[in-house]
Amino acid sequence: MENIDFIRDLAMVLAAAAGMAVLFYRIHQPPVLGYLLAGLIVGPHTPSFASVSNPTTLRIFADLGIILLMFTLGLEFNSQKLRKVGATAVFTACFDVAILLWLGYSFGRMMGWSAIQSLFLGAIICDSSTTILAKILKDLGWGKRKFADLVVGITLVEDVLAVVLIAALTGLGAAGTLPTRSLLISFGGLLVFMISLLVVGWLILPGILGWIKRFHSDELIVVSLMGLCFTIAVIAVKLQYSIALGAFILGFVISEAGPDHRIENLMMPLRHLFSAIFFVAIGMMIDPDILIAHAGLILPVTALVIFGKIAANTTGCLLVGESPGTSLRTGIAMAQIGEFAYLIAALGLTLGLTQNYLFQVAISVSALTTLINVQLLRHCDPIVNWVGTHTSPRLHEALAMYGRWLGTFSHSYFDNPIRKSFRRSMLIIAINTALIAGIFFAFSRVAWHWPSLPVWIGGSNALLWLAASLIASPLYVANIRKIQALGMLLSELCVPASLRAGWARSVRALIANTVLLLGLVCLGLITLFLSATFLPSPAVLTVIIIAVLIIMWARWRTLSRIYSLAQSTVFRRMGTGPETTPPVSGQASKLLNLHMESIAVAPTSSVAYQRLADIGLRTRTGANAVSIERAGTAILSPGPDEILRPDDRVFLVGRPDQIAAAKQLLDPA
């Protein structure tokens, strides 16, 4: 048989993995260590035992292991966990990456290396492995602990930062200087990819899964999910992003469709099989000769990773108000590096910017830190208790006082209703803009393969640009309305509505109109930038823009309803998941979901010339009217006796579903 060598290699790998897993289970150690040792035994660097003839093929199976491991991890990670660790994970990850970049660069310069090679060392040691940590925490049975969720969040953010670093280092190798523009484009493109995948997934996937489950076939579920998973992985790779990131996002989106352990149970056997091959493949990369020859470099770098990451992550968590115990456990868990170290080291070697030994050092340090990290995690509770008993009580008091102060400051500053409404509106505008970017980017890719069309209709670019604009039109309408509402809010903050003089009304109108004009200009420029690769001729483009604007004006309410329905669906599915958090106080719960929209009272509306009390806006929908704009004047906090008049613009605050109900009440047409 032609493929007998591959089958023999796979058989030896699985046999060695099974043998080592049994051994390590018997001695009460995580099996991941056994897999690494199995890879070392059957790998090409141990001639007496080497049995694998084609390690490259096994790396393909290792990639399958990464995809399935990250997919199932995403199934266990829902929006409740994301909200808990979001801000802490982002800050700690950025702090950790910055500190380790600096430590690696400083160490390299101290060793007499060039600035570029030192920078590569910093990039190699700055990212902890989501894949390896997820496996270790799962084996230890700690997947449900608070710090485990925080660790997963931090490593995912670090993976995003690692992708940006790879783009920056690639540009550095090509141009010799740090490409700021390319770096920003790469980071922006990554955010667009993630946001588009999340939003589209929340809108489409629950319906697809519900339809598939009707057949009551495990086979159909597995085949369909694997098709989706590998499709997303291929798209991520084509866009030069991480296959692990795409698989995790897909699993996360599916988890938001509701609690369903059936999918997770179906995926587990595949995950166990291919993740074992992944760790064996890592072990096969370990070269004992390199370990011995460069021990004087490998050991200090290993110590730098372990102590540097423990210190950086512990400090980062403490700075955002986490408890000392959670912070130290997080720091201990993060004390290792993984697959991105290989990618960055291989990139430096390919670009000719680093020496060959740095790649082997990266592999060796990753393996050593993984081995040491497992033991540190197994004993992290005794370590935390020991540190707690040997730490000054004054330090504990100071940290507790800092945590209380930070909580008070966050509550007074970030939970302010106006600031919260402003931040939420800006976030929604940013998300809508990212989705617009995703739409135009997708059509730009289609334009490369689209057949030529007659010139009299403007060519294929005209048709594609028109289609992209129409698909994105609900997002444009939503952004325009949000910008208009922000302009009104800023005008009232700058010039209080209590000032009723003519100059005050003029200034408020000037501020509101200026914000709206600037927002429209920015939307136009962003659209032209995103579609630069398939813009039609200026004359045709002008005609298309006029046509799209007419369609948006004529179907404004329909497009608004389409967007509101989609937004309500996304927010509703973000709020579901296998775990729910205890309810907070009534007022706090409202603030957590605060959202602002505005709606105009049409002259023919049934609510015109009625009091707010008679309409029953709050009692029937739950939304609040916080302001009414009437003839250039703002009426703040209108009372129940306030009468709505034609052409009034009512500013509503509430959850998306409440606002959708209020819009239906005020404008049922």
C-alpha positions in Angstrom: 0.0 0.0 0.0 1.3 3.5 -0.9 0.1 5.0 2.4 1.3 2.3 4.7 4.1 4.5 6.0 1.6 7.1 7.1 -0.6 4.5 8.8 2.4 3.0 10.5 3.5 6.5 11.8 0.0 7.2 13.1 -0.2 3.8 14.8 3.1 4.3 16.5 2.2 7.8 17.6 -1.2 6.7 19.1 0.4 3.6 20.7 3.1 5.7 22.4 0.5 8.3 23.4 -1.7 5.7 25.0 1.2 4.0 26.8 2.5 7.3 28.2 -1.1 8.4 29.1 -1.7 5.2 31.1 1.7 5.6 32.9 1.0 9.2 33.8 -2.5 8.5 35.0 -1.0 5.8 37.3 1.4 8.3 38.8 -1.3 10.9 39.1 0.2 13.3 36.6 -1.6 15.1 33.7 -1.5 13.0 30.5 -0.3 16.0 28.5 3.2 15.4 30.0 3.0 11.8 28.8 2.1 13.0 25.3 5.1 15.3 25.2 7.4 12.4 26.4 5.8 10.1 23.8 6.6 12.7 21.1 10.2 12.9 22.3 10.5 9.1 22.2 9.1 8.5 18.7 10.4 11.7 17.2 13.3 12.1 14.7 15.7 13.4 17.4 15.8 10.2 19.3 17.5 7.8 16.8 17.4 4.7 19.1 13.6 4.8 19.3 12.6 6.9 16.3 9.8 5.4 14.3 8.0 8.3 12.6 9.1 8.7 9.1 7.1 11.8 8.1 6.6 14.2 11.0 5.1 16.8 8.6 2.0 14.7 8.0 1.5 14.4 11.7 1.6 18.2 12.0 -1.5 18.2 9.8 -3.3 16.1 12.4 -1.9 18.3 15.1 -3.6 21.3 13.4 -6.8 19.3 13.5 -6.3 18.9 17.2 -5.9 22.6 17.7 -9.1 23.3 15.8 -11.2 20.7 17.7 -9.7 21.6 21.1 -10.4 25.3 20.6 -13.9 24.6 19.2 -14.9 22.6 22.2 -13.4 25.2 24.5 -15.6 27.8 22.8 -18.6 25.6 23.5 -17.8 25.9 27.2 -17.2 29.7 27.2 -20.3 31.8 27.1 -21.2 35.5 27.3 -21.7 35.4 31.0 -18.1 34.3 31.5 -16.9 36.9 28.9 -18.6 39.7 30.8 -17.0 38.6 34.0 -13.5 38.6 32.7 -13.7 41.0 29.7 -12.1 44.2 31.0 -9.7 42.3 33.3 -8.6 40.0 30.5 -7.9 42.8 28.0 -5.9 44.9 30.5 -3.9 42.0 31.9 -3.1 40.6 28.4 -1.9 44.0 27.2 0.1 44.5 30.3 1.6 41.0 30.1 2.6 41.3 26.4 4.1 44.7 26.9 6.2 43.6 29.9 7.4 40.3 28.3 8.3 42.1 25.1 10.4 44.5 27.1 12.0 41.7 29.1 12.8 39.7 26.0 14.2 42.6 24.2 16.3 43.7 27.2 17.6 40.1 27.6 18.6 39.9 24.0 20.5 43.2 24.0 22.2 42.1 27.2 23.4 39.0 25.3 24.8 41.2 22.6 22.1 40.3 20.0 20.9 42.7 17.3 17.8 44.9 18.0 15.7 42.9 15.6 16.7 39.5 17.0 16.1 40.8 20.5 12.6 42.0 19.4 11.9 38.5 18.0 12.8 37.0 21.4 10.4 39.3 23.2 7.7 38.4 20.7 8.4 34.7 21.2 8.0 34.7 25.0 5.0 37.1 25.3 2.1 34.8 24.4 0.9 32.0 26.5 -0.8 29.0 24.8 -4.6 28.9 25.0 -4.5 25.3 23.6 -2.1 23.9 26.1 -3.6 25.7 29.1 -7.1 24.7 28.2 -6.0 21.0 28.1 -4.1 21.3 31.4 -6.9 23.0 33.3 -9.4 20.4 31.9 -7.2 17.5 33.0 -6.9 19.0 36.5 -10.7 19.5 36.7 -10.4 23.2 37.2 -12.3 24.3 34.1 -15.1 25.8 36.3 -12.9 27.8 38.6 -13.0 31.6 38.4 -9.3 32.1 37.5 -9.6 29.4 34.8 -12.1 31.6 32.9 -9.9 34.6 33.4 -6.9 32.7 32.1 -8.8 31.6 28.9 -9.9 35.2 28.3 -6.3 36.6 28.8 -4.8 34.0 26.4 -7.4 34.7 23.8 -6.6 38.4 23.9 -2.9 37.5 23.7 -3.5 35.4 20.6 -5.1 38.4 19.0 -2.1 40.6 20.0 0.2 37.8 18.7 -1.4 38.0 15.3 -0.8 41.7 15.2 2.8 41.2 16.3 3.3 38.7 13.4 2.0 41.3 11.0 4.3 43.9 12.4 7.4 41.7 12.4 6.6 40.6 8.8 6.5 44.2 7.7 9.7 44.9 9.7 11.5 42.1 7.8 10.2 43.4 4.4 10.8 47.1 4.9 13.4 47.3 7.6 11.1 49.6 9.6 8.0 49.1 11.7 5.0 49.5 9.4 2.6 51.5 11.5 0.0 51.7 8.7 0.1 47.9 7.9 0.0 47.2 11.7 -3.2 49.3 12.1 -4.8 47.7 9.0 -4.0 44.2 10.2 -5.4 44.9 13.7 -8.5 46.6 12.2 -9.0 43.7 9.8 -8.8 41.2 12.7 -11.4 43.1 14.7 -13.7 43.2 11.6 -13.3 39.5 11.1 -14.1 38.7 14.7 -17.1 41.1 15.0 -18.6 39.9 11.7 -18.2 36.3 12.6 -19.8 36.9 16.0 -22.8 38.9 14.7 -23.5 36.8 11.7 -23.2 33.7 13.7 -25.6 34.9 16.4 -28.1 35.8 13.7 -27.9 32.6 11.6 -26.4 29.7 13.5 -29.1 29.1 16.1 -31.7 28.7 13.3 -29.5 26.3 11.4 -28.8 24.2 14.5 -32.4 24.1 15.4 -33.3 22.9 11.9 -30.5 20.2 12.0 -31.6 18.9 15.5 -35.1 18.2 14.2 -33.7 15.1 12.4 -32.5 13.6 15.7 -29.4 12.3 14.1 -26.0 12.5 15.9 -24.3 11.8 12.6 -25.9 14.8 10.9 -25.0 17.1 13.8 -21.3 16.0 13.9 -20.8 16.2 10.1 -22.6 19.7 9.9 -20.6 21.1 12.8 -17.3 19.8 11.5 -18.1 21.3 8.1 -18.8 24.7 9.7 -15.7 24.5 12.0 -13.2 23.7 9.2 -14.8 26.2 6.9 -14.2 29.0 9.4 -10.7 27.7 10.0 -10.0 27.8 6.3 -11.4 31.4 6.0 -9.2 32.4 9.0 -6.1 31.0 7.5 -6.8 32.6 4.1 -7.1 35.9 5.9 -3.8 35.1 7.7 -5.3 34.8 11.1 -5.2 31.9 13.6 -7.1 28.8 13.0 -7.5 28.4 16.7 -9.1 31.8 17.0 -11.7 31.1 14.3 -12.6 27.7 15.8 -13.0 29.2 19.2 -15.3 32.0 18.0 -17.5 29.4 16.2 -17.8 27.3 19.4 -18.5 30.4 21.4 -21.3 31.4 19.0 -22.9 28.0 19.2 -22.8 28.0 23.0 -24.9 31.1 22.9 -27.7 29.2 21.2 -28.6 27.7 24.5 -27.5 25.0 26.9 -26.9 21.8 24.9 -24.4 19.3 26.3 -25.2 16.9 23.5 -23.0 18.8 21.0 -20.1 18.9 23.5 -20.4 15.2 24.2 -20.4 14.4 20.5 -17.2 16.4 19.9 -15.3 15.0 22.9 -14.0 11.8 21.3 -12.6 13.7 18.3 -11.1 16.3 20.6 -9.3 13.7 22.7 -7.9 11.9 19.7 -6.5 14.9 17.8 -5.4 16.9 20.8 -3.3 13.9 21.9 -1.6 13.9 18.4 -1.1 17.7 18.8 0.9 17.3 22.0 2.9 14.3 20.6 3.8 16.5 17.6 5.1 19.2 20.0 7.2 16.6 21.8 8.6 15.4 18.4 10.1 18.9 17.9 12.2 18.7 21.0 15.9 18.1 20.1 17.9 16.8 23.1 21.2 17.9 21.4 19.9 21.5 21.1 18.8 21.4 24.7 22.3 20.4 25.8 24.2 22.6 23.4 22.2 25.8 24.3 21.4 25.0 27.9 23.1 28.2 28.9 20.5 30.2 26.9 17.5 27.9 27.2 17.5 27.8 31.0 17.7 31.6 31.6 15.0 32.2 29.0 12.8 29.6 30.7 13.3 31.3 34.0 12.5 34.7 32.4 9.3 33.3 31.0 8.1 31.7 34.3 9.0 34.5 36.7 8.3 37.3 34.2 4.8 36.0 33.4 3.9 35.2 37.0 4.9 38.8 38.0 3.3 40.5 35.0 0.0 38.7 35.1 -0.3 38.8 38.9 0.4 42.6 38.8 -2.0 43.1 35.9 -4.9 41.4 37.7 -4.2 43.3 41.0 -4.2 46.6 39.1 -7.8 45.9 37.9 -9.0 45.0 41.4 -8.9 41.2 41.4 -8.2 39.5 44.7 -4.6 38.5 45.6 -5.5 34.8 45.4 -7.1 34.9 42.0 -4.3 37.2 40.7 -1.5 34.9 41.8 -3.3 31.8 40.5 -3.7 33.5 37.2 -0.1 34.5 37.1 1.0 30.9 37.8 -1.3 29.5 35.1 0.1 31.9 32.5 3.7 31.0 33.1 4.3 29.2 29.8 4.5 29.8 26.1 3.0 27.7 23.2 2.3 27.5 19.5 2.7 31.2 18.6 6.3 30.9 19.9 7.0 28.4 17.1 5.2 30.6 14.5 7.1 33.7 15.4 10.4 31.9 15.6 9.8 30.3 12.2 8.9 33.7 10.8 12.2 35.2 11.9 14.0 32.2 10.3 12.1 32.5 7.0 12.7 36.3 6.8 16.4 35.8 7.5 16.2 38.0 10.6 17.1 35.4 13.3 19.5 32.4 13.6 18.4 28.8 13.4 19.1 28.1 17.0 16.5 30.6 18.1 13.8 28.4 16.6 15.0 25.4 18.6 15.3 27.5 21.7 11.7 28.6 21.3 10.5 24.9 21.0 12.7 23.9 24.0 11.5 26.8 26.2 7.9 26.0 25.3 8.3 22.4 26.3 10.2 23.2 29.5 7.7 25.9 30.6 4.8 23.5 29.9 6.4 20.8 32.0 7.1 23.2 34.8 3.8 25.0 34.5 1.9 21.7 35.0 3.6 21.2 38.3 3.1 24.8 39.4 -0.6 24.5 38.6 -0.9 21.2 40.5 0.5 23.0 43.6 -0.8 26.5 43.0 -3.2 26.4 46.0 -0.4 25.5 48.5 1.7 28.2 46.8 -1.0 30.8 47.2 -1.7 29.9 50.8 2.1 30.1 51.6 2.4 33.5 50.0 -0.7 34.7 51.8 0.7 33.6 55.2 4.1 35.2 54.5 2.8 38.5 53.2 2.5 41.6 55.4 -1.1 42.2 56.7 -0.6 45.8 55.8 -0.2 44.8 52.1 -3.4 42.8 52.3 -5.2 45.8 53.8 -3.7 48.1 51.2 -4.8 45.8 48.3 -8.3 45.4 49.8 -8.6 49.2 50.2 -7.4 49.7 46.6 -10.0 47.1 45.4 -12.8 49.0 47.3 -11.7 52.3 45.9 -11.5 51.0 42.3 -15.0 49.5 42.7 -16.3 52.8 44.0 -14.6 54.8 41.2 -15.9 52.4 38.6 -19.4 52.6 39.9 -19.4 56.4 40.0 -17.7 57.0 36.7 -18.5 54.0 34.4 -22.0 53.4 35.7 -23.1 57.0 35.3 -26.3 56.7 33.1 -25.3 59.5 30.6 -21.7 58.2 30.3 -22.9 54.6 30.0 -25.4 55.6 27.3 -22.7 57.6 25.4 -20.2 54.6 25.6 -22.8 52.2 24.5 -23.9 54.3 21.5 -20.2 54.7 20.5 -19.7 50.9 20.8 -22.7 50.2 18.6 -21.6 52.7 16.0 -18.1 51.0 16.0 -19.7 47.5 15.7 -22.0 48.6 12.9 -19.0 50.2 11.1 -17.0 46.9 11.5 -19.9 45.0 9.9 -20.0 47.5 7.0 -16.3 46.9 6.6 -16.9 43.2 6.6 -19.6 43.5 3.9 -17.4 45.6 1.6 -14.3 43.5 2.2 -16.3 40.4 1.2 -17.5 42.0 -2.0 -14.0 43.2 -2.7 -12.9 39.5 -2.7 -15.9 38.6 -4.9 -14.8 41.3 -7.3 -11.6 39.4 -8.1 -13.5 36.5 -9.5 -16.6 38.2 -10.8 -17.1 37.9 -14.6 -17.0 41.1 -16.7 -20.4 42.8 -17.3 -21.3 45.3 -20.1 -20.0 48.8 -19.8 -23.4 50.3 -20.3 -24.5 49.2 -16.9 -21.2 50.4 -15.3 -19.4 47.1 -15.4 -19.2 44.5 -12.7 -17.8 46.9 -10.1 -21.0 49.0 -10.3 -23.2 46.0 -9.6 -21.1 44.8 -6.7 -20.8 48.3 -5.2 -24.6 48.7 -5.4 -25.2 45.3 -3.8 -22.8 46.0 -1.0 -24.4 49.4 -0.3 -27.9 48.0 -0.2 -27.0 45.1 2.1 -25.3 47.5 4.4 -28.1 50.1 4.3 -29.7 49.1 7.6 -26.4 49.6 9.3 -26.0 53.0 7.7 -29.5 54.0 8.9 -28.7 52.8 12.4 -25.4 54.7 12.5 -27.0 57.9 11.2 -29.7 57.7 13.9 -27.1 56.9 16.6 -24.9 59.9 15.5 -27.9 62.1 15.5 -28.8 61.0 19.1 -25.2 61.5 20.2 -25.2 65.0 18.7 -28.3 65.9 20.7 -26.8 64.4 23.9 -23.6 66.3 23.5 -25.4 69.5 22.8 -27.4 69.2 26.0 -24.2 68.3 28.0 -22.4 71.4 26.6 -25.3 73.8 26.8 -27.9 72.8 29.4 -31.5 72.8 28.3 -32.3 75.1 31.2 -30.8 77.9 29.2 -33.7 78.9 26.9 -32.2 82.0 25.4 -32.0 82.3 21.6 -28.2 82.0 21.6 -28.4 78.8 23.7 -30.8 77.1 21.3 -28.5 78.2 18.4 -25.4 76.7 20.0 -27.2 73.5 20.8 -28.4 73.2 17.2 -24.9 74.0 15.9 -23.3 71.3 18.1 -25.9 68.7 17.1 -25.7 69.5 13.4 -21.9 69.6 13.5 -21.7 66.1 15.1 -24.2 64.8 12.5 -22.2 66.3 9.6 -18.9 65.0 10.8 -20.4 61.6 11.3 -21.8 61.5 7.8 -18.5 62.6 6.3 -16.6 59.9 8.3 -19.1 57.3 7.1 -18.6 58.4 3.5 -14.8 58.4 3.7 -14.8 55.0 5.4 -17.0 53.5 2.7 -14.8 54.9 -0.1 -11.7 53.6 1.6 -13.2 50.1 2.1 -14.4 49.8 -1.5 -11.3 51.4 -3.1 -10.4 48.1 -4.8 -13.7 47.9 -6.8 -15.0 51.4 -7.1 -16.8 52.1 -10.4 -16.1 55.2 -12.5 -16.9 58.6 -10.8 -20.0 59.2 -12.9 -21.4 55.8 -12.2 -20.5 56.0 -8.6 -22.4 59.3 -8.2 -25.5 57.8 -9.8 -25.3 54.8 -7.5 -24.9 56.9 -4.4 -27.9 59.1 -5.3 -30.0 55.9 -5.9 -29.0 54.4 -2.6 -29.7 57.6 -0.7 -33.2 57.7 -2.3 -33.9 54.1 -1.4 -32.7 54.7 2.2 -34.9 57.9 2.5 -38.0 56.1 1.0 -37.6 52.9 3.1 -36.1 54.6 6.3 -38.6 53.0 8.7 -38.4 49.6 7.1 -34.6 49.6 7.3 -34.8 50.8 10.9 -37.1 47.9 11.8 -34.8 45.4 10.1 -31.9 46.7 12.1 -33.9 46.8 15.4 -35.0 43.2 14.9 -31.5 42.0 14.1 -30.1 43.9 17.1 -32.7 42.5 19.5 -32.0 39.0 18.2 -28.2 39.4 18.8 -28.7 40.9 22.3 -31.2 38.3 23.2 -28.9 35.5 22.2 -26.0 37.1 23.9 -28.0 37.0 27.1 -28.7 33.2 26.9 -26.3 30.5 27.7 -25.7 27.4 29.8 -25.0 29.5 32.9 -26.8 32.4 34.3 -25.6 34.9 36.8 -27.6 35.9 39.9 -29.8 39.0 39.3 -28.5 42.3 40.6 -30.5 45.1 41.9 -33.3 46.5 39.7 -31.5 49.8 39.0 -28.2 48.1 38.3 -29.8 45.6 36.0 -31.3 48.5 33.9 -28.0 50.2 33.7 -26.2 47.0 32.6 -28.4 46.9 29.5 -28.9 50.7 28.9 -29.5 51.6 25.3 -30.6 54.9 23.7 -32.6 55.5 20.5 -34.7 58.3 19.1 -38.0 58.3 17.1 -39.9 61.1 15.5 -43.6 61.5 16.0 -45.3 61.7 12.6 -48.1 64.2 12.0 -50.5 61.3 11.3 -49.3 59.2 14.3 -52.1 58.0 16.7 -50.1 59.2 19.7 -49.9 62.8 18.6 -51.5 65.3 21.0 -51.6 62.6 23.7 -50.0 62.8 27.2 -47.2 60.3 28.0 -49.4 59.0 30.9 -52.3 58.3 28.5 -50.0 56.5 26.1 -48.6 54.3 28.8 -45.1 54.3 27.4 -43.2 53.1 30.4 -45.9 50.8 31.8 -46.6 49.0 28.5 -43.0 48.8 27.1 -40.6 49.4 30.0 -38.7 52.1 28.0 -38.3 55.6 29.4 -38.5 58.9 27.5 -35.5 60.9 28.8 -35.7 63.8 26.4 -38.0 65.4 23.8 -36.6 67.6 21.0 -39.2 70.1 19.9 -38.5 72.9 17.5 -34.8 73.1 18.4 -35.5 73.0 22.1 -34.8 70.0 24.3 -37.2 69.0 27.1 -35.2 66.9 29.6 -36.9 64.3 31.8 -40.5 65.0 30.5 -43.2 64.3 33.1 -46.3 62.1 32.6 -48.4 65.2 31.7 -46.1 66.1 28.8 -48.1 66.1 25.5 -46.5 64.7 22.4 -46.8 66.9 19.3 -46.2 66.2 15.7 -42.5 66.3 14.6 -41.4 65.8 18.2 -38.3 63.6 18.5 -38.5 61.4 21.5 -35.2 60.0 23.0 -35.8 56.5 24.5 -33.7 54.7 27.0 -34.0 50.9 27.8 -33.1 47.5 26.7 -33.2 46.8 23.0 -36.4 44.7 23.3 -38.1 47.5 25.3 -37.1 50.2 22.8 -38.4 48.0 19.9 -41.7 47.7 21.7 -41.8 51.5 22.4 -41.1 52.2 18.7 -44.0 49.9 17.7 -46.2 51.8 20.2 -45.2 55.3 19.0 -45.0 54.5 15.3 -47.0 51.4 14.5 -47.1 52.2 10.8 
